[in-house]
Amino acid sequence: MGLLYLLFLFFLLSSVQSLCHPDESSALLQFKESFVINNSASSRIGAYPKTESWKLEEESGDCCSWKGVECDDSTGHVIALDLKSSYLYGSINSSSSLFHLVHLERLNLADNVFNNSEIPSEIGNLSRLTYLDLSYSNFSGQVPLDILKLSELEHLDLSGNSLKLRKPGLRSLLEKLTNLKELHLSDVRISSSVPDVSAKFPSLTTLILSNCDLRGEFPTGIFELPSLLFLTLESNQELSGSLPDIQGNHPLLKLRLANTRFFGELPESIGNFKSLEYFDIQNCHFSGKVPYSLGNLNKLKYLVLSSNNFSGPIPPSVGNLNQLTTLDFSNNNFSGEIPSSLANLTELVYLSLTTNNFEPGTLSWLGRHTKLTYLDLANTSLTGNIPSSLRNLTQITKLYLRANKLDGQIPPWIGNLTKLTEIKFQENILSGSIPESIFNLENLELLDLQRNNLNGILKLDSFLELRNLIRLQLSGNYLSVLTNVSINGTPPKFKLLGLASCNLSEFPSLLRSQDELEFLELSDNKIQGQIPNWFLSVGKETLRYLNLGFNYLKGFQELPVVLPWTSLEVFRLESNMLQGSLPHPPPSIKSYSVSNNSLSGEIPPMLCNLSSVMVLDLSSNNLTGILRRCLVNLSDSLKVLNLRNNHFTGAIPPTYMKSCGLRMVDLSQNQLQGRIPRSLAHCTELEVLNLGNNMINDTFPSWLGTLPKLKVLILRANRLHGVIGKREAKSKFSKLQIIDLSENSLRGKLPSQYFNIWKAMKVANTDNLSLYMNANTSFQNREFLWSDYYNYIVTLANKGRDLKYENVPDSISAIDLSSNDFEGEIPEAVGNMKLILVLNLSNNNLTGHIPSTLGAISNLESLDLSRNKLSGKIPPQLAKLNFLAVFNVSYNNLEGPIPQGAQFNTFNNDSYEGNSRLCGYPLSENCGNPEALPPISAPQEDEGIWSVLKFSWKIVLTGYGGGLIIGISLGCNFNASKHEWFMMVIRNWRLSN
């Protein structure tokens, strides 16, 4: 009996949990009182104010029973404090009572707001910690050195704070905290390389180092850590590395390398990551073919290889990954057909294959993907009708088929996909009318059909029934949109509305109620008269892009002092009939174009205050006065300055700062005087400088050769004088492709030294991916990325006319030194510039022979040596120029036979007149050859330039006068791309005549 009593007493005593220590209870209450509860301080689901339960009342006086507090059962000491997502708001410092809890083993303060507090060095007092989570709690500053005292740590998470890890650095951290199993440092600025300490961490399971400014090459040994499950290195743009060969099965579950500089091919051994569920390497530098073994990763659910340089076909083994929910192979160089084995991936919710080099093939297998909510097949070489298999995708919300070659009509069954929120079918060749069924899509928020061949009459009312529609883009079709709105109730609030080329004759009345509009495009319509006063209230606080260009607008009903749209960034009003003074843009403007109007007056001083402007195009107006000196203050932000074809006088503003960011300056066709400002040498980004057709009185600006990116230099029709002497030591003109110095008073010998160093006219530039010369004028703000390019405009003279080329091919090279006083011989070095298409040395005093080396300029399309004093024979080597379409050596002292064959059989007498001792076809003097080829009859005068299309060769605007000829088409080997360019030039010529 006594024994039973003792056992009962022992059980009773042992079952009573010890109360927490008073000093720790007091420390916790002090810690609570140092913060306020703020419901915006925590963002995670399930957040609640845990410290509100902390009280000293009898029932809740034991701190071991408080929410988030855990005590040791035997000692009563507080060993764990979990206050994540507790709405704590305030600061924490070295005197915080938190650091009195020296028995803590686990501390979690994640998802609170500590007001940019630094982590106090007293954190080192908590030396028993094995778990520390301070993530996403608004800490800042340097991680304290004392954190290295926490040698027992197994879990450390400092992610999502504005912290720096410099002293200590990452190496010190890893060398001291060798018990770590999980390390989370996302968003911590480490700014160093990653040390190879893989031998010290056999138990490391998690390494999260995204957006840490890591640099150098990542050690491959870390990939081979035997316990590693999660590795995240994304968003470290200076971190490089490659994937090693993996030996044996590896337990890795998640691998994220997106937005780094990792490179090389994926190893065949990638198939050894058999447990991998998540693999993201988007926006890296991987290349080569995707290994077949990727299909062994049959537990993958998320696979993203987008924005790399992968090539070859997608391996059909990808069809083995039947647990995939996300597959993104977009923005690579994949080729071949899209494999039909993808039909096996029936769990897919997200599929993107956009922007690759696929061959057309069947997509009938797509109908099996009935769980798809997102499908992007933009720019994948699709042809024919919109695939009928898409009608089975009843869960689809986003459907993108843009930039393909899809034709036919939009199928009526599109209206059955009732969950659609976004449709992007733009940039195809779809025709016919928009089906009525599309108006059944009540969830539709975005519809983009621009740049197709859609036609018919369309009532804007129909779209207004789609109450969720906020982005509608119909521009660039053959639609006639009726804008008389008679809808019942309130129309939707659009954010984007594109109605360019929609046969509008007036401003749509719908716009009166649109106060949330951000993007409005009404260009290329037939809107006439004045811009009404009510229009100034459209999107007054929200409008960012406004394009009213290519209409018949004459001005504003009442011109405001400043355009009223306070957020406006892009304003385009070019090619209208505007008169009066310039509309004043708001300070927010980034691109401002009012070219091709009849605006008058001077440049207003307030334009000088546009601190963010990137494009300023006032060309082809009637503006007068001097160029304000303050315009150079804009050069920090300004990339394009186009003031051509006005009536400006005086000098060019002289002081350009070293921070100048100009890419294009066009001040041509004005009455500017004085010298070319030497401070333009500070504009090291300058690619195009056009000062032609002014009254500039200066010598040749050899100092411009220091500009490392200068491609186009046009100084024609000025008062340049003197000798082009020896080049300055730093003057290289290394990127120069087009130079026009015609119609000046330059003298002396041709600049043979420059012919030797103009490298861009000798060797093709393989780095530039753009077809045309342009300036990237894209910009990004917090809400969206605006992608745009300003095509450089070059005006060149030919046959007494000024021709404006709005698309200058980046491959073109040309030299025009005509109508000067150059003398001496043509240097042999001209023949080394093998890329030039146009060479015009006419109207000078050149003597000697025509160099035979000109026959080595294999791409030459136009050669004009007329009106000089050249002698000797026409080199027979010129007959090798298969693309030569314009040839003029008239009014020289040439003699002997004219070369025969190839293009020379297409030139008529005008090319040779004024050379009495020349003979052979097409001249009547046949050099003793009894069999003269029949002459090609010249086109009749009334047929005009179009008559040249009757010939098997094609030529654009031939002539004899000074001035550069750009746009000459190829001769016998005339291909499709050249023909498209030729037609563009012809159209431009017809419009200007």
Secondary structure, DSSP 8 states (H G I E B T S, - for coil): -HHHHHHHHHHHHHHS-----HHHHHHHHHHHHT-EE-TTS--STT---GGGG---STTT--GGGSTTEEE-TTT--EEEEE-TTS-EES---TT-GGGG-TT-SEEE--S-B-TTB---GGGGG-TT-SEEE-TTS-BEEE--GGGGG-TT-SEEE-TTSEEE--SS-HHHHHHH-TT-SEEE-TT-B--S-----GGG-TT--EEE-TTS--EEE--GGGGG-TT--EEE--SEEEEEE------S-----EEE-TTEEEEE---GGGGG-TT--EEE-TTSEEEE---GGGGG-TT-SEEE--SSEEEE---GGGGG-TT-SEEE--SSEEEE---GGGGG-TT-SEEE--SSEE-----GGGGG-TT-SEEE-TTS--EES--GGGGG-TT--EEE--SSEEEE---GGGGG-TT--EEE--SSEEEE---GGGGG-TT--EEE--SSEEEEEEEHHHHHT-TT--EEE--SSEEEEE-----SS-----SEEE-TTS---S--GGGGG-SS--EEE--SS--EEEE-GGGGGTTTTT--EEE--SSEEEEESS--SS-S-TT--EEE--SS--EES-----TT-SEEE--SSEEEE---GGGGG-TT--EEE--SSEEEEE--GGGGGGGGT--EEE--SSEEEEE------TT---SEEE--SSEEES---GGGGG-TT--EEE--SS-------GGGGG-TT--EEE--SS--EEE--S--TT---TT--EEE--SSEEEEE--HHHHHH-GGGTS---S---SB-EEE--EE-SS-EE--EEE--EEEEETTEEEEES--BTT--EEE--SSEEEE---GGGGG-TT-SEEE--SSEEEE---GGGGG-TT--EEE--SSEEEE---GGGGG-TT--EEE--SSEEEEE---SGGGGG--GGGTTT-TEEESTTSS--TT-S----------GGGGGGGGGGSSS-------SSS-------STT--HHHHHHHHHHHHHHHHT-
